[in-house]
Amino acid sequence: MAEFGRREFIILGSTAAGSVLLKACGGGTPTASTSPSPEATTAAASGDVIKVGILHSLSGTMAISEKSVVDAEQLAIEEINAAGGVLGKKIEAIVEDGASDWPTFNEKAKKLIDQDKVATVFGCWTSASRKAVLPTFESKNHMLWYPVQYEGQECSKNIFYTGAAPNQQIEPSVDWLLKNKGKEFFLVGSDYVFPRTANTIIKAQLTSKGKDGKVVGEDYIPLGGTEVTPIISKIKQALPNGGVIYNSLNGDSNVAFFKQLQGAGMGPDKYPSMSVSIAEEEVKAIGVEYLKGHFAAWNYFQTVENPVNEKFVAAFRKKYGEERVVNDPMEAAYIMVYLWKQAVEKAGTFEDLEKVRSAAYGQVIDAPEGPGVTMQPNHHISKYVRIGEVRDDGLFNIVFATDKPVVPVPWNQFVTETKGFSCDWSDPAKGGKFKTT
């Protein structure tokens, strides 16, 4: 992939008056940590400031999604600073542009850790970018907080995942579609690790259903690609009488796809799509006229009704403009900054990353998505599951929701290779992958 233009800048979290919107409390008893490696204690504070890294695409094909995640992270930092900071220090965010280019993400991760000496990094969107930086965070024993739903099949000691695992998004959305929309599925996605692994899970899940569901086609286009006519022709050929489109396209490929889908007369009445990377921000960018009546699976929608969400939406609009919308990855990014803060305060340090990791287990937060969201020892959080239908105003009518958070399962239980495996970083004998059955 060609490298896009990139920019970097430093933003000092504002100390303007504001209120902390999330009620939170520590939960669970962290396992006693081992002695940290030298790399784990290199994060440095300068005077009364704690440096953290923010690493997302501010340019390139993924900027359509990632710029807003940066906004949410900066809002959380501003609120925390206004309330007194962390351990008496203010947070300073060093923002880097991954430029939708995976080697650039890794280059910037190394800079944030080695040169800027950040205490942690909040970043990435695509699994390709996360996979690109993962060796750096593991080799340097550093810490990344990752805010986007993903394909699972990973459980790193050095990453905290605040987006959905497949059992908190993909799997329940497939079940809902089978019950409500159809038995035949065409899978379409961008050509990289998340869509391909997600579709492997969907195929295994549908196979487990026997005759109740089947995949009639599967196709991919390069990330950022806009030549979607061949895929639309294949969908129409495979589903001449209509059927379900399961969509894991990412970035601005979705613009071309939904415009041409409608142009081909393939509306949601006969060809309902379920997207796992289109939220309120993307609906606004693509155009509601192309997406009305289609579906998305997330853990949070702006239309969630509770007091914490009302305050979150109001604070975001006050800072960035009344016309702005919020979405699931933004909510996950927002709460992960608070979860990191809680872990640091429980640990009593931001420099000893082993202590911070242990202190993160069991942290609970009343989030905009709902109360009782909890960081698990597998480094993933419990989350509510929701399915929304795009409505006239570009927001989502919630058509399905769980009444309590669903516990995350990183290693997929439909895929033969990972069935029976789990993850528990609170027990050194288990770690990232161990057999339970």
Secondary structure, 3 states (H helix, E strand, C coil): CCCCCCCEEEEECCCCCCCCCCCEECCCCCCCCCCCCHHHHCCCEECCEEEEEEEECCCCCCHHHHHHHHHHHHHHHHHHHHCCCECCEEEEEEEEECCCCHHHHHHHHHHHHHHCCCCCEEECCCHHHHHHHHHHHHHCCCCEEECCCCCCCCCCCCEEECCCCHHHCHHHHHHHHHHHCCCEEEEEEECCHHHHHHHHHHHHHHHHCHHHCEEEEEEEECCCCCCCHHHHHHHHHHCCCCCEEEEECCCCHHHHHHHHHHHCCCCCCCCCEEECCCCHHHHHHHCHHHHCCCEEEECCCCCCCCHHHHHHHHHHHHHHCCCCCCCHHHHHHHHHHHHHHHHHHHHCCCCCHHHHHHHHCCCEEEECCEEEEEECCCCEECECCEEEEECCCCCEEEEEECCCCECCCCCCCCCCCCCCEEEECCCCCCEEEEECC
